[in-house]
């Protein structure tokens, strides 16, 4: 397993750009700022599996909730991919620091936690302080419990807390 520092991503509303952890900047079709977070939609040019991505950055929840549109024949058996992340903003630029843990949500069926091994390895190697690791674990377990309690529906759980997520039509 390749252990890396937490991945940082930038979302510049004014520039309509999204800069990934490797420093690649891509154009964004839509940003939508709401009281509970930032919505982003952009194409995935050149990606072999994904055609389009939509994400909600939800600072109060410590989550980035993503829905992808897949190229035909590359579909996945889940609806939402959720990253546990520290989310901040300064002016028109939002920043996420991905804290390794991810949730795969199969709406109405299950929620699965991924990459606990990565979080523990980063903690062991000093790439993540214990307090941040604890926050990431607590955030993960709170989300899993909430999603499961709402019929394995992340959007229902978020809505019950006043966080409404809307997506583009497919």
PyMOL commands that set and color helices and strands:
alter all, ss='L'
color gray80, all
select helices_A, chain A and resi 116-124+130-149+154-160
alter helices_A, ss='H'
color red, helices_A
select strands_A, chain A and resi 7-12+17-19+25-27+30-34+37-43+50-58+63-70+80-90+93-106+110-114
alter strands_A, ss='S'
color yellow, strands_A
deselect
rebuild
show_as cartoon
